[in-house]
């Protein structure tokens, strides 16, 4: 049985086992503001989603991650649909997310109804990465 709930302080160890891009201070902010979710399967955490507000007014899914052995089983879709519904309840009508062009997540987002809406190229040597593709969806 799956459950999705807001991230709690006691999720810290699990969270950082999947998300190495977040500082401890920002993790604590996610807990305080409720801008992160944990997906549990039979009471055990297996996935997470965190978001922020792009332009301070548009929800942007910064990270969606499901632990390896649970990928491609519908859990990522559950997290996204939960987040989309939560954002709609809060009065938002448009959502954004992104992924690197070399990642397969782009196909996942398109299957969920997200449309390509631009890209970002970071070519500063110290920060260089594959092109980031942005996606948009009306809810």
N, C-alpha and C positions, 0 to 999 in steps of 0.2 A: 504494500500500500504506500502511495506517495503522499507527501505533504510538502507544501511550500509555505515558508514563514519568513518574517523579517530576520535579518542577521542579528545575532546576539554577541555580546562580549565573549562568551564561552565558546563561540565558533572560531575564535582567532587562530588556533593551531590548524584546524581543518582549512580555513580560508586561505592561509598562507601556503598550505601544501599545494593549492591549485593556482593561486594568484600571487606571483612574485613582483607584480608591477605597482603594488600599492604600498604606501608607507604606513607605519603603525598609526600615525596621527590621522591619516585619511581613513583608515579602517575604523578608528574610533568615531570619526565623523559619520561614516556610513551607518554605524550602530545607532548613534544619537539621532540621526535624521530619518532613519528607516529607508535609506536609498540603496539597500542591498537585500537580497533574498538568498535563502539556503533551501535547496531541494533535498528532502529526506526520503529514503526508501526503507521501509520497515524500521523507521527511527534512526537510521544511519545516514549521515550527510554524504551526498554523492555529486552535488552540483551547486553552482552559484550564479548569480546575476547581480551586477551592480550598474548603477546609472547615475547620471548627473543632468543638469539642465544646460543645454547648448544655448548660447545667447541669453542665458538666465531665464528662458521661457519655453524651451522645447526639450522634452525628455530625450536623452541620448543614451542608448545602451552601450556602456563602455566595455563591459566584459560579460560574456556568457561562457561558462565552462562546465562541462560534465566530465567526471572522472573517466579515464580510458575505457575500462571494461563495460561502462554503462552507456557509451556513446552509440549513436545510430539505433536507439531503441525508443525514441519519442520523448525522452526526458527534456531535451533542449527545447523542443516544441512546447512542452508543458510550461517550462519557465518563461518562455517568450509570451505565450498566450496569457499567463498569469500577469506578467508585467504590463502587457498591452491593456488588459482589463482594468488593472489598478490605475493606470494612467488615464484611461477613459473616465473612470469614476471620479478622478480628480479634476476633470474638465479639460484635459488636453485632447486635441483633435489630430495632432501630427506627431510622429515619432521618427527618430533618426538612429542609425547605427552604422558601423563600418567594419571592414576587415581588410587585411592585406590581400593584394591581388594574387599572391601565391598560395593562399589558404582556401580550402574547400568550403569554408563557411559561406562564401558568397552565394553558392548554389542553395544552401539551406535558407538564407534570408530571402532569396527570390521565390522559393517554394512557399514561404509564409506571406507572400504578397508585397514584399518590399521591392522598390524600384531603384535602379541606379540613379544617382542624382549628382555625381561629381567625383572628383578624386583629388588626392594630395600627393605630391612628390616631395620627399625630403631627401635632398642630395648633399647635405652638409656631411662630409666624410665621417665625422664622429657619431652622427645620428642616422646615417643612411639606412634605409630599409626599402623593401619593395613598395610599390605604389599602394596607397590606402584608398579603397573604394568606399564611397559613402552611399547609404541607402535611406530611402524615405518611405513612410507609409501613413496613410490617413486612417484614423480609427474612429 
